[in-house]
Amino acid sequence: MQSPDLPLKGVRILAVEQYGAGPFASMHLADLGAEVIKIESPGGGDVSRATGPHFLGEHDSQFFQTFNRNKASVVLDLKSPQGRADFERLVASADAVLNNLRGDQPAKLGLTHQALAVVKPSIVCAHLSAYGRDNERAAWPGYDYLMQAEAGFMDLTGEPDGPPTRMGLSMVDYMTGVTLATGLLAALVGALRTGCGRDVDVSLFDTALFQLTYPATWYLNGGHVTSRQPRSAHPATVPCQIFGTQDGHVFVMCMTDKFWQALRTELALPALGEPRFADAAQRRANKAELIALLDAEFARRSSADWMTALAGKLPIAPVLTMAQALDNPYAERVGMLQALPHATAPGFRVLANPIKLDGQRLPGRGCAALGTDNARLLGPA
């Protein structure tokens, strides 16, 4: 069970959710101590329980547990009179209702604040959808990859001469989940102060577009179009990119003059002291010549040698495969690999929540089996 001193202890959240973005949001809240009750549909529940290829028994999978630790499970048919009555009984004891349904569904299923305020005026209703609930795309289905396409991410990712490329992970899903959790918590604070709940809306599209950040500002205010750079380089700072080594690659980021000077000191190349590289503007104007000099130097030594020489002096990291990243002893030492015992997999492991409280990682337990908590939370059927 959850530690008694977690900050969201005593907060009850009903989650009408499935797959990735919504469960990622509610898992953060559950990790921080909230009682998150997954409201799952009869039959198979959350579709990710059946998402392969790696399963943990009936109605369970490694994919599902990745996004649903620390949660309870209740099976309800929200479209049936009895299911609706049971749901409203839970709402009466809850602080928030979260969903990640298509934008036209919350109103149809009565998951809005307007529909649920008659049950509990202070209830917070948080909605995560593809395109929002208040525009012509409300009924459109949508996924992370589509947002990467339409929000310009794919145009910014990859080598300049390659095709548009999506990033390797569903980061729009995850950022939207974190954004929803933030909005929900803010609304809960407001409800505690005023006694009145509200609707909170976030969408995959809005969140994806918001992540364009300073390139968007540059374009909106001056028409500057940020383009892909070779070897994942920064659009303005030089040197800030991948360099090949004897046996792999490292990413070097001289984001300040201090770090540039540290690199100069280690390389001890007289040419790097020339006026053409004296400041950030000069290094940017003479990028091709500078990168040619640095390429020759970085190729002389192994990635491990460069890490030994430069780590802690300037921002540098080895470019690892996913397997190497997870096998990295540093990840183990800082506690980012968490045991999550499971009935069918006692050695089951996941990544720990990155939040620490008082220097400690947050506790974790596997999500309950489908419908396990019906009797406890609703009484006998």
C-alpha positions in Angstrom: 0.0 0.0 0.0 1.0 3.6 -0.3 3.2 5.3 2.2 1.2 7.3 4.7 3.1 10.5 4.2 2.7 10.9 0.4 1.4 14.4 -0.4 -1.8 13.3 -2.2 -2.9 10.8 0.5 -6.6 11.1 0.9 -7.3 12.4 -2.6 -9.6 10.1 -4.6 -9.5 10.3 -8.4 -11.7 8.3 -10.8 -10.0 7.6 -14.1 -12.0 6.7 -17.2 -9.0 6.0 -19.2 -7.1 3.7 -21.5 -3.8 3.2 -23.3 -1.1 5.8 -22.8 -1.7 9.6 -22.3 -4.5 9.4 -19.7 -3.0 6.5 -17.7 0.4 8.3 -17.7 -1.3 11.4 -16.1 -3.1 9.4 -13.4 -0.1 7.3 -12.7 1.8 10.4 -11.6 -1.0 11.2 -9.2 -1.2 7.6 -7.9 2.6 7.6 -7.4 2.2 10.7 -5.3 -0.3 9.0 -3.0 -3.7 9.7 -4.6 -6.2 6.8 -4.6 -6.7 6.3 -8.4 -9.6 4.1 -9.3 -9.6 3.0 -12.9 -13.1 2.7 -14.3 -12.8 -0.1 -16.8 -15.4 -1.4 -19.3 -16.9 -4.9 -19.0 -15.1 -7.5 -21.0 -11.4 -6.7 -21.3 -11.1 -3.4 -19.5 -8.4 -0.9 -20.6 -7.4 -2.0 -24.1 -3.7 -1.9 -23.1 -4.3 -4.9 -20.9 -4.4 -6.8 -24.2 -1.4 -5.0 -25.8 1.4 -7.4 -26.6 3.8 -8.8 -27.3 4.6 -9.3 -23.6 1.8 -10.5 -21.3 1.5 -11.1 -17.6 -1.5 -13.5 -17.6 -5.1 -12.9 -18.6 -6.1 -9.2 -19.0 -2.6 -8.0 -18.1 0.5 -7.0 -20.0 3.9 -5.4 -19.5 2.6 -2.4 -21.5 -0.4 -2.0 -19.2 1.6 -2.1 -16.0 4.0 0.5 -17.4 1.3 3.1 -17.2 -0.9 1.9 -14.3 1.0 1.1 -11.2 -0.5 2.0 -7.8 -4.1 2.0 -9.2 -7.3 0.1 -8.2 -9.6 -1.4 -10.8 -13.4 -1.2 -11.0 -15.4 -2.6 -13.9 -18.5 -0.5 -14.7 -20.8 -0.1 -17.7 -21.3 3.7 -17.6 -24.1 3.4 -20.2 -26.3 1.2 -18.0 -28.5 2.5 -15.2 -26.8 0.4 -12.6 -23.4 1.3 -13.8 -24.2 5.0 -13.8 -25.7 4.8 -10.3 -22.5 3.0 -9.0 -20.3 5.6 -10.8 -22.2 8.5 -9.1 -21.8 6.8 -5.7 -18.0 6.9 -6.4 -18.1 10.5 -7.6 -19.8 11.5 -4.3 -16.6 10.3 -2.5 -14.1 11.5 -5.1 -12.2 14.7 -5.6 -11.7 14.5 -9.4 -12.8 12.5 -12.4 -10.2 12.2 -15.2 -10.8 10.9 -18.7 -8.9 10.6 -22.0 -11.8 9.9 -24.3 -12.5 11.4 -27.7 -13.6 15.0 -27.4 -17.3 14.4 -28.0 -17.6 11.6 -25.5 -17.4 13.3 -22.0 -20.7 15.1 -22.6 -22.4 12.0 -23.9 -21.2 9.9 -20.9 -22.0 12.6 -18.3 -18.3 13.2 -17.3 -18.4 17.0 -17.3 -18.6 19.3 -14.3 -22.0 20.4 -15.4 -23.3 16.8 -15.3 -21.5 15.8 -12.0 -21.9 19.0 -10.0 -25.3 17.8 -9.0 -23.6 14.9 -7.3 -20.7 16.9 -5.9 -20.2 20.6 -6.6 -16.5 20.5 -5.8 -15.7 17.7 -8.2 -12.9 18.5 -10.7 -13.4 17.0 -14.2 -10.2 16.7 -16.2 -10.4 15.9 -19.9 -7.6 14.8 -22.2 -8.5 14.4 -25.8 -6.9 14.5 -29.2 -8.2 17.9 -30.3 -10.3 19.3 -27.5 -14.0 19.3 -26.8 -15.0 22.8 -28.2 -14.1 22.8 -31.9 -14.9 21.1 -35.2 -12.4 18.3 -34.5 -14.0 17.2 -31.2 -15.2 13.9 -32.7 -11.9 13.1 -34.4 -9.8 10.2 -33.1 -6.2 11.1 -32.7 -2.8 9.7 -31.6 0.6 11.0 -30.7 2.2 10.3 -34.1 -0.5 12.4 -35.9 0.4 15.3 -33.6 4.1 15.0 -34.3 3.2 15.2 -38.0 0.8 18.2 -37.8 2.6 20.2 -35.2 5.9 20.2 -37.2 7.9 17.8 -35.0 8.6 15.5 -37.9 9.8 18.4 -40.0 12.3 19.3 -37.3 13.5 15.7 -36.7 16.2 13.8 -38.5 19.0 14.7 -40.9 18.4 17.6 -43.3 18.5 15.4 -46.4 16.2 12.7 -44.9 12.4 12.3 -44.9 10.2 13.8 -42.1 10.9 11.6 -39.0 9.0 11.1 -35.8 10.9 10.9 -32.5 11.3 7.4 -31.3 8.9 7.7 -28.3 5.4 9.0 -27.8 6.5 12.2 -26.1 3.3 14.1 -27.0 1.3 11.5 -25.1 3.5 11.8 -22.1 3.8 15.6 -22.1 0.0 15.9 -22.4 -0.4 13.5 -19.5 1.9 15.6 -17.3 0.1 18.8 -18.5 -3.3 17.2 -17.5 -1.9 16.2 -14.1 -0.7 19.8 -13.5 -4.1 21.3 -14.5 -6.0 18.8 -12.4 -3.9 19.5 -9.3 -4.3 23.3 -9.8 -8.1 22.9 -10.1 -8.1 20.7 -6.9 -6.3 23.5 -5.0 -8.9 25.9 -6.3 -11.7 23.6 -5.3 -10.3 23.3 -1.8 -10.3 27.1 -1.5 -13.7 27.8 -3.0 -15.7 24.6 -2.7 -16.4 24.8 -6.5 -15.0 22.3 -9.0 -14.5 22.9 -12.7 -13.6 21.4 -16.1 -9.9 21.2 -17.0 -9.1 20.5 -20.7 -5.9 19.6 -22.4 -5.4 18.1 -25.9 -2.7 16.3 -27.7 -2.7 18.9 -30.5 -2.5 21.9 -28.2 0.3 20.4 -26.1 2.3 19.4 -29.1 2.0 22.8 -30.6 3.0 24.4 -27.3 6.2 22.4 -27.3 7.5 24.3 -30.4 8.5 27.0 -27.8 11.2 29.4 -29.0 11.2 28.3 -32.6 7.5 29.2 -32.6 8.3 32.6 -31.1 11.0 33.2 -33.6 8.6 32.4 -36.5 5.6 34.3 -35.1 7.6 37.5 -34.5 10.1 37.5 -37.4 9.2 34.8 -39.8 12.4 32.8 -38.9 12.0 29.2 -39.9 14.1 26.8 -37.8 15.4 23.9 -39.9 16.9 20.6 -39.2 20.6 20.6 -38.5 23.2 17.9 -39.3 23.9 15.5 -36.5 21.1 16.9 -34.2 22.9 20.2 -33.8 21.3 23.1 -31.9 19.9 25.7 -34.3 21.9 28.6 -32.9 24.7 27.4 -30.5 28.0 26.1 -31.8 29.4 23.6 -31.0 26.4 21.7 -29.8 25.9 18.4 -31.6 27.0 14.8 -32.0 30.6 14.0 -32.7 32.0 10.7 -33.9 34.7 9.1 -31.7 37.0 6.1 -32.3 34.2 3.7 -31.3 30.9 5.5 -31.2 29.5 9.0 -30.6 29.3 11.6 -27.9 27.0 14.7 -27.7 28.8 17.9 -26.7 27.1 21.1 -25.6 29.1 24.2 -25.3 26.1 26.3 -24.4 28.1 29.0 -22.6 31.6 30.6 -23.1 32.7 28.9 -19.9 32.1 25.5 -21.5 33.7 26.5 -24.7 36.8 27.5 -22.8 36.9 24.2 -21.0 36.8 22.3 -24.3 39.6 24.5 -25.7 41.7 23.8 -22.7 41.3 20.0 -23.0 41.9 19.9 -26.8 44.8 22.4 -26.6 44.5 23.2 -30.3 46.0 26.6 -31.1 43.5 27.1 -34.0 40.6 27.2 -31.5 42.0 30.4 -30.0 41.8 32.3 -33.3 39.5 35.4 -33.6 37.1 33.5 -35.9 36.0 31.4 -32.9 36.3 34.0 -30.2 32.6 34.3 -29.3 29.3 32.6 -29.9 28.5 34.8 -33.0 31.9 34.1 -34.6 31.6 30.3 -33.9 28.1 30.3 -35.5 29.4 32.2 -38.5 32.4 29.9 -39.0 30.6 26.7 -38.0 31.8 24.5 -40.9 35.5 25.2 -40.2 35.1 24.8 -36.5 33.2 21.5 -36.8 35.9 20.1 -39.2 38.6 20.8 -36.6 36.6 19.2 -33.8 35.6 16.2 -35.9 39.3 15.4 -36.4 40.0 15.7 -32.6 37.1 13.7 -31.4 37.8 10.8 -33.8 41.2 10.3 -32.1 39.9 8.9 -28.9 37.2 6.5 -27.6 33.9 7.7 -26.2 35.0 6.4 -22.7 38.2 8.5 -23.0 36.3 11.6 -23.8 33.9 11.0 -21.0 36.8 10.6 -18.6 38.4 13.8 -19.9 35.4 16.1 -20.1 32.6 14.8 -17.9 31.9 17.4 -15.2 33.9 20.1 -17.0 31.4 20.7 -19.8 28.0 19.1 -20.8 28.9 15.8 -22.6 27.1 12.5 -22.8 27.7 9.2 -24.7 25.2 8.4 -27.4 23.8 5.1 -26.2 21.4 2.5 -27.6 18.2 2.0 -25.6 19.6 -1.2 -24.2 22.9 0.5 -23.2 20.9 3.3 -21.5 18.9 0.8 -19.4 22.0 -1.2 -18.6 23.9 1.9 -17.6 25.1 1.4 -14.0 24.4 5.1 -13.3 20.6 4.4 -13.8 20.8 1.7 -11.2 22.8 3.7 -8.8 20.4 6.6 -8.8 17.4 4.3 -8.3 15.6 4.7 -11.6 15.0 1.0 -12.0 12.2 -0.1 -9.7 11.0 -3.6 -8.7 7.3 -4.0 -9.2 6.5 -7.5 -7.9 3.7 -9.2 -9.9 1.9 -12.4 -9.2 3.0 -14.0 -12.4 6.4 -12.2 -12.6 8.1 -11.8 -9.2 11.1 -10.1 -10.7 9.1 -7.6 -12.8 10.9 -4.2 -13.1 9.9 -0.8 -14.4 11.3 2.7 -14.5 10.8 4.6 -11.3 8.9 7.9 -11.2 11.5 10.7 -11.6 10.0 12.7 -8.7 11.8 12.4 -5.3 10.2 13.4 -2.0 12.7 14.1 0.8 15.3 12.5 -1.3 13.4 9.2 -1.7 11.9 7.6 -4.8 8.2 7.1 -4.8 6.8 3.6 -3.8 5.2 1.4 -6.4 2.9 -1.7 -6.7 1.3 -3.2 -9.7 -2.1 -2.2 -10.8 -4.9 -4.4 -9.5 -6.3 -7.2 -11.7 -9.3 -6.3 -13.8 -12.3 -5.6 -11.5 -10.5 -6.6 -8.3 -11.8 -3.6 -6.4 -15.5 -3.8 -7.3 -16.6 -5.5 -4.1 -14.4 -3.3 -1.8 -15.6 0.0 -3.3 -19.1 -0.8 -4.4 -20.2 -3.6 -2.1 -21.7 -6.9 -3.1 -23.0 -7.1 -6.7 
